[in-house]
Amino acid sequence: MNVADAMTPRSELVVVEIPGSRNDVLEYIQEHGFSSVPVVKDVDGEEVYRGLVTRDDLIDQPDEDQLALLMREVPTVGADDDLVDAARTMAAEESRRLPVVDGDELVGILTVTDVVRAIARGEVDGETRVGELATRSVNATHAGTPLPVAEREIGLSGVPYAVVLDDEAAVAGMLTEVDILEVARVVEGEASTGDSIAEEDSEWSWEGIKATGARYLPTRNVEIPAEAVRHFMTADLITVNATRTAKEVAQELISNDIEQVPLVSGTEIEGIVRDVDLLEGL
């Protein structure tokens, strides 16, 4: 199976164009639930691929507005490349998406979800038991944690989710980056740089009074509601056990539009099965 058989073609992609702003990307991500948006530029009437802007970039760089500085470079693949080889590149580079290019032209994008969909359909191997693929370290937060703190916990953990625990340390739900971005907003403001000081020989300085007034610079921040995580988490969780196959779990992920499920034994959580973990089974 080739990349072209699984990728989302350019005709179905939403892209942003340089020059542009972070608000363009935030709008698409909030409206469509995208995890990233490709960036292109018009060069002599031709669309040229330049990079990607991800939801992580928007949160990590709240003061940056220019797409050219927000975007990142990631590995690319060709439409004729083998899908399993592309999945291997994703796993090795820890990249959730690979732009599919022909020269400088963007012809599509291959995401982890595209590969998981191929596993769910049985188009590539999906018989590995997820007990062998699950990540045993689990990022967690408390149901009463303020959402900005939970967002920071997710950012520091390097994974896009947190399992939410209640007062008895039982699993109460799941919080994801998507949940946070749905309620995030960009807030404009000003920050003082302190008093401007006149030089000793300035004509307008008056004896020992040198302060001439505060200077202000415009700022931009991502504002996240300070309410408890329980108000934003998904409470109705799907869980799996270690005997389920990668194909079966892939079907659960695709049908429920989620990126990870807790791995449980009885009522005890033993790990997390992420969509990227299923790629290891290939």
GUVEXDREN-404613 format. One line per field, with one value per residue (C-alpha): residue in one letter; x, y, z; residue number from 1. Coordinates in steps of 0.1 Angstrom, whole numbers. Example, Ala and Ser with C-alpha at 12.3 -4.5 7.8 and 13.67 -1.06 7.14 Angstrom:
# residues 2
aa = [a, s] $
X = [123, 137] $
Y = [-45, -11] $
Z = [78, 71] $
i = [1, 2] $
***
This chain:
# residues 282
aa = [m, n, v, a, d, a, m, t, p, r, s, e, l, v, v, v, e, i, p, g, s, r, n, d, v, l, e, y, i, q, e, h, g, f, s, s, v, p, v, v, k, d, v, d, g, e, e, v, y, r, g, l, v, t, r, d, d, l, i, d, q, p, d, e, d, q, l, a, l, l, m, r, e, v, p, t, v, g, a, d, d, d, l, v, d, a, a, r, t, m, a, a, e, e, s, r, r, l, p, v, v, d, g, d, e, l, v, g, i, l, t, v, t, d, v, v, r, a, i, a, r, g, e, v, d, g, e, t, r, v, g, e, l, a, t, r, s, v, n, a, t, h, a, g, t, p, l, p, v, a, e, r, e, i, g, l, s, g, v, p, y, a, v, v, l, d, d, e, a, a, v, a, g, m, l, t, e, v, d, i, l, e, v, a, r, v, v, e, g, e, a, s, t, g, d, s, i, a, e, e, d, s, e, w, s, w, e, g, i, k, a, t, g, a, r, y, l, p, t, r, n, v, e, i, p, a, e, a, v, r, h, f, m, t, a, d, l, i, t, v, n, a, t, r, t, a, k, e, v, a, q, e, l, i, s, n, d, i, e, q, v, p, l, v, s, g, t, e, i, e, g, i, v, r, d, v, d, l, l, e, g, l] $
X = [0, 14, 11, -12, -37, -41, -33, -57, -52, -45, -80, -94, -69, -73, -41, -30, -9, 21, 17, -9, -17, -20, -57, -62, -48, -66, -99, -94, -82, -111, -137, -125, -106, -74, -41, -21, -25, -1, 15, 20, 32, 24, 56, 51, 16, 26, 17, 48, 48, 66, 59, 32, 17, 5, -18, 13, 30, 0, 1, 39, 43, 14, 32, 41, 17, 36, 30, 65, 79, 52, 55, 79, 97, 89, 100, 81, 73, 63, 29, 45, 64, 54, 29, 47, 79, 61, 47, 82, 94, 65, 74, 111, 107, 78, 58, 20, 18, 40, 34, 33, 52, 62, 92, 79, 43, 20, 0, -15, -8, -4, -14, -13, -51, -47, -24, -48, -77, -57, -51, -88, -98, -74, -54, -21, -12, -33, -31, -6, -22, -23, -9, 24, 21, 6, 26, 28, 36, 4, 0, -27, -43, -70, -106, -103, -71, -76, -76, -45, -25, -36, -27, 8, 10, 1, 27, 55, 46, 51, 18, -15, -37, -42, -62, -84, -86, -112, -107, -104, -77, -102, -104, -130, -123, -99, -86, -69, -53, -83, -106, -83, -80, -118, -121, -89, -89, -63, -62, -46, -30, -1, 30, 49, 87, 91, 98, 116, 146, 159, 196, 215, 221, 187, 172, 139, 152, 143, 169, 169, 136, 145, 115, 93, 66, 61, 64, 40, 43, 14, 12, -8, -16, -36, -62, -75, -105, -94, -123, -117, -108, -140, -160, -140, -130, -147, -163, -177, -145, -139, -113, -96, -79, -45, -60, -76, -58, -44, -71, -99, -85, -79, -116, -125, -103, -117, -153, -151, -128, -102, -64, -59, -78, -69, -56, -73, -74, -107, -110, -73, -56, -24, -14, -25, -29, -22, -28, 10, 15, -5, 21, 47, 27, 34] $
Y = [0, 34, 67, 79, 52, 65, 103, 132, 148, 185, 191, 182, 201, 235, 255, 289, 312, 334, 362, 353, 354, 329, 337, 321, 289, 290, 295, 264, 243, 253, 249, 216, 200, 199, 192, 211, 232, 233, 266, 275, 306, 319, 321, 335, 321, 287, 273, 263, 242, 259, 240, 232, 251, 228, 234, 229, 259, 281, 273, 274, 307, 330, 362, 353, 363, 357, 323, 323, 322, 299, 272, 242, 220, 183, 153, 149, 118, 111, 98, 66, 58, 27, 33, 12, 30, 63, 50, 40, 76, 90, 68, 75, 113, 115, 134, 130, 141, 140, 164, 146, 166, 165, 188, 220, 212, 200, 171, 158, 151, 117, 118, 92, 90, 81, 52, 41, 41, 18, -5, -4, -14, -43, -28, -32, -56, -51, -84, -74, -74, -39, -52, -54, -19, 2, 30, 20, 55, 75, 113, 122, 152, 157, 166, 198, 211, 245, 241, 264, 242, 210, 226, 232, 196, 183, 206, 195, 158, 159, 140, 155, 142, 137, 110, 127, 112, 118, 122, 84, 83, 64, 73, 100, 111, 123, 158, 165, 194, 196, 202, 230, 247, 246, 271, 290, 326, 351, 382, 415, 438, 460, 455, 484, 486, 509, 547, 564, 582, 615, 619, 644, 668, 666, 700, 689, 673, 693, 692, 658, 646, 622, 599, 611, 585, 547, 531, 503, 475, 455, 419, 388, 359, 327, 328, 296, 295, 290, 266, 230, 203, 184, 210, 204, 167, 138, 117, 89, 69, 40, 15, -16, -46, -61, -89, -65, -63, -32, -35, -36, -6, 13, 8, 22, 53, 60, 55, 76, 103, 99, 96, 74, 49, 38, 2, -14, -47, -48, -13, -6, 14, -2, 21, 41, 29, 59, 60, 64, 32, 12, 22, 2, -29, -25] $
Z = [0, -10, 7, -21, -11, 25, 24, 24, -11, -16, -29, 6, 26, 44, 41, 52, 31, 39, 49, 74, 112, 140, 142, 107, 120, 154, 136, 114, 144, 166, 138, 123, 151, 131, 149, 122, 91, 62, 52, 15, -4, -38, -58, -93, -94, -82, -48, -29, 3, 32, 65, 91, 120, 148, 178, 200, 182, 190, 227, 230, 212, 223, 215, 179, 152, 119, 103, 89, 125, 139, 113, 117, 92, 94, 72, 39, 18, -18, -29, -43, -10, 9, 36, 62, 55, 60, 93, 104, 96, 117, 147, 144, 140, 165, 139, 137, 101, 70, 41, 8, -18, -54, -57, -39, -46, -17, -31, 2, 38, 56, 93, 120, 117, 80, 90, 118, 94, 71, 101, 110, 75, 75, 46, 66, 95, 126, 144, 172, 207, 221, 254, 236, 221, 250, 267, 304, 317, 319, 322, 347, 364, 391, 382, 403, 387, 371, 333, 328, 352, 334, 301, 315, 328, 293, 277, 301, 297, 260, 253, 240, 269, 306, 323, 348, 383, 410, 448, 451, 423, 401, 364, 359, 323, 297, 289, 255, 238, 215, 246, 257, 223, 219, 248, 243, 230, 220, 242, 232, 258, 267, 289, 304, 297, 327, 328, 300, 313, 300, 295, 317, 288, 272, 266, 281, 312, 343, 372, 388, 373, 346, 343, 314, 315, 310, 276, 266, 240, 226, 239, 228, 250, 248, 276, 290, 315, 351, 359, 370, 345, 353, 333, 301, 302, 284, 311, 291, 284, 261, 275, 261, 276, 266, 245, 219, 185, 169, 143, 169, 188, 155, 148, 182, 177, 142, 150, 182, 167, 195, 196, 227, 250, 285, 288, 318, 337, 356, 371, 373, 346, 333, 305, 275, 239, 217, 179, 175, 195, 168, 142, 162, 153, 116] $
i = [1, 2, 3, 4, 5, 6, 7, 8, 9, 10, 11, 12, 13, 14, 15, 16, 17, 18, 19, 20, 21, 22, 23, 24, 25, 26, 27, 28, 29, 30, 31, 32, 33, 34, 35, 36, 37, 38, 39, 40, 41, 42, 43, 44, 45, 46, 47, 48, 49, 50, 51, 52, 53, 54, 55, 56, 57, 58, 59, 60, 61, 62, 63, 64, 65, 66, 67, 68, 69, 70, 71, 72, 73, 74, 75, 76, 77, 78, 79, 80, 81, 82, 83, 84, 85, 86, 87, 88, 89, 90, 91, 92, 93, 94, 95, 96, 97, 98, 99, 100, 101, 102, 103, 104, 105, 106, 107, 108, 109, 110, 111, 112, 113, 114, 115, 116, 117, 118, 119, 120, 121, 122, 123, 124, 125, 126, 127, 128, 129, 130, 131, 132, 133, 134, 135, 136, 137, 138, 139, 140, 141, 142, 143, 144, 145, 146, 147, 148, 149, 150, 151, 152, 153, 154, 155, 156, 157, 158, 159, 160, 161, 162, 163, 164, 165, 166, 167, 168, 169, 170, 171, 172, 173, 174, 175, 176, 177, 178, 179, 180, 181, 182, 183, 184, 185, 186, 187, 188, 189, 190, 191, 192, 193, 194, 195, 196, 197, 198, 199, 200, 201, 202, 203, 204, 205, 206, 207, 208, 209, 210, 211, 212, 213, 214, 215, 216, 217, 218, 219, 220, 221, 222, 223, 224, 225, 226, 227, 228, 229, 230, 231, 232, 233, 234, 235, 236, 237, 238, 239, 240, 241, 242, 243, 244, 245, 246, 247, 248, 249, 250, 251, 252, 253, 254, 255, 256, 257, 258, 259, 260, 261, 262, 263, 264, 265, 266, 267, 268, 269, 270, 271, 272, 273, 274, 275, 276, 277, 278, 279, 280, 281, 282] $
***
